[in-house]
Each structure stands twice: as C-alpha cells, then as structure tokens.
Amino acid sequence: MERVANSGPLQTLSDAELELGREPFTRDPQPKPVKAWVRFGETPVLVDAEACVWTSNAVGIRFTVAGKQLKTWVWASAVRTKHPAPSD
C-alpha cells in the first residue's frame, strides 16, 4: 500500500462536485468502518477506512498509510460497509 500511496497524490472530489454550500451533510461522532476505492494519482486502491461525513452523493473518509492518517472525499458509490468477521 505504501508503494501505491507514493505513486501520486491522493485524489479528492472538488468543491464544485461536493456542493457543500447547497448539499446537506451528516457528520458522525462515531465514524463507521468501510471499504472504499481511492486513487493515488491514476492508481486505484481499495482501502479499509472510516466514513466520517457524507452527503447524498459523497463520503468523507479517513484511513491510514504507513502510520499517516489521510482524509479524502469519494463518491458514495465507491464506499461499501465493512462487515465484521464472523465469529466462530
């Protein structure tokens, strides 16, 4: 993952895409675990993340690479609920 993170800058949605001035958003005091597709430069990668804030179209996530916490906005369709591992 660290190699991919060094392949280019972490991409995020633009202010125009987010429309935060017009689009209501929810901020969760207890972020939810998710899997999300992000891009470093042109390289897509699926990461374990937390959904911290969202609109009807986008999700603000945070995740860690090499001990560094990163934050970005992705389209809602790029995010999936992370289900806990089944217990035996």
C-alpha positions in Angstrom: 0.0 0.0 0.0 2.8 2.4 0.8 4.2 1.9 -2.7 0.9 2.8 -4.2 0.5 5.8 -2.0 3.8 7.1 -3.3 2.7 6.7 -7.0 0.9 10.0 -7.0 -1.2 12.5 -4.9 -4.3 11.3 -3.1 -7.3 12.4 -5.2 -10.3 14.0 -3.7 -13.6 15.5 -5.0 -13.6 19.2 -5.9 -15.7 21.8 -4.1 -17.9 22.0 -7.2 -18.5 18.3 -7.1 -19.3 18.3 -3.4 -21.7 21.3 -3.4 -21.4 21.6 0.4 -22.9 25.0 0.3 -26.1 23.6 -1.1 -26.0 19.9 -0.2 -26.8 19.0 3.4 -24.3 16.7 5.1 -24.1 14.5 8.1 -21.1 14.3 10.4 -20.9 11.1 12.5 -19.3 11.4 16.0 -18.6 7.7 15.8 -17.2 7.1 12.3 -18.3 3.8 10.7 -15.8 1.2 9.3 -16.0 0.9 5.5 -14.1 -0.3 2.4 -13.5 2.5 -0.1 -11.9 2.9 -3.5 -9.4 5.8 -3.6 -6.9 7.0 -6.1 -3.3 7.9 -5.7 -2.5 9.7 -9.0 -4.0 7.4 -11.6 -3.8 4.2 -9.4 -7.0 3.0 -7.8 -6.8 1.0 -4.5 -9.3 -0.4 -2.1 -8.7 0.7 1.5 -10.0 0.0 4.9 -11.3 3.4 6.1 -13.8 5.1 8.3 -16.8 7.1 7.0 -16.7 10.4 8.9 -19.1 12.7 7.0 -21.4 12.2 4.0 -23.9 13.8 1.6 -26.3 12.0 -0.6 -23.6 11.7 -3.2 -20.2 11.7 -1.5 -18.5 10.4 1.6 -15.6 11.9 3.5 -13.3 9.1 4.7 -10.1 8.7 6.7 -7.6 5.9 6.6 -4.0 5.3 7.5 -1.0 4.5 5.3 2.4 4.0 6.8 1.3 5.5 10.1 0.0 8.6 8.5 -3.7 9.4 8.6 -5.2 10.6 5.3 -8.6 12.2 4.6 -10.4 12.5 1.3 -13.8 12.7 -0.3 -15.0 10.0 -2.7 -18.3 9.3 -4.5 -20.8 7.4 -2.3 -20.8 4.5 -4.9 -17.0 4.0 -4.1 -17.8 3.0 -0.5 -19.1 -0.2 1.0 -20.0 -1.1 4.6 -17.3 -3.2 6.1 -18.9 -6.2 7.8 -17.2 -7.6 10.9 -15.6 -11.0 10.5 -17.9 -13.9 11.6 -17.2 -15.3 15.0 -16.6 -19.0 15.4 
